[in-house]
Amino acid sequence: MKLTATILLTLCAATSSVTASAADVIKSGARIAASCSGCHGTNGATQGSALPALAGQPKDALLAKLKAYKSGAAQSTIMTQIAKGYTEEQLEILATYFSSQKK
């Protein structure tokens, strides 16, 4: 019985830290993404613009594009310079944040 209780407590602790971590990523993402809203709209939900909407896009695709801008593999007058200012971790957070937003 004690072993079962210990296992359950361990699982609950692990689950709550994962949930808090995901919430922290979204909160951090919202802070970082605030600078993106001028061009890509609030929460990345651009409508009626030549610029792409970021909200709801697949995380892997967003991250790949951000990394391409950062490395210079993808060229954009503005995005190449902006992406260079972010760390790899921040790019990951941005991709996670925008992929979790509603279109």
N, C-alpha and C positions, 0 to 999 in steps of 0.2 A: 504494500500500500504506500509506504514512504517513497519507494522508487518511482511509482506512478505519479505521485504528487510532485516529486522533484523534476521529473521529465516534463510534466505539464507546466510547472513554473518556468522552467528553462525555455520551453517553446513560447510561452506568453511573453517572456522578456525579449526573446529574439524577434518575435513578431512586432512588438511595440516599437523596438528600435528601428526596424525596417520601415514601419509606417511613419515614424517621426523623421527618418532620413528622407523619405519620399516627399513629405510635406516641406522639409527644409529645402530640398532641391527646387520645388515649385516656388517657394517664397524667394529664394535666391534668384531663381530664373525671372521672376516678375520684376525684381529690382534691376537686374542686368538688362532685361528686355525693354525697360522704360525708354531707353535711348533709341530703340528701334521703332518706336511707335510713330515718330515723325514721318517716316517713309512707308512703313508697313502696316500702319493702323494700330489701334488699341488691341492689345493681345495678339497682334499679328494677323488680324482679320481684315486685311485690305479688301475694299470693294470698289469696283469701278476705277481701278488704277492700272497703269501699265506695269507697276511693280507687283511681284508675286505675293500672294497671301501665304503666310507661314503657318497659321493656325491649322492644326489637324494634319499637317504633312507628316509622313513617316520620319521617325527620329533618325534612322540611319541615313536617309536621303539628305535631311537637313544638316546633319553632322558632316557628311561627306562634302557637301557644298561649302560649308563654313571652313573646313580644313583646306579645301581647294583654293578658296579666296586667301586664306592665311599664307599658304605656301606659294601663291602666285600662279598656280596651275590654272585657275579660273580668273579671268580678268574682269574687273569692274572699276570704274573710276573711284567710286566711293567704298564699296564693300571690301576691296582688297586692302585698303588702308584701315578700315574699321576692324576687320578680322585680325589683323596683325597685332592689335592692341589687347586681344584676349588670350588668356592662357588656354591650354588644352582642356583643363577642367571647366573653365567658364564656357567654352564652346559646347562641351558635353551638357552642361546645365541649360544653356540656351536651347539646344536641340530637344532636350527632354521637356522643357517648359512649353515651347511652341507646339510640339507634337501632342501635348495634353490639352491644348486649347480647342475650343469649338470654332468651327468655320462660320 
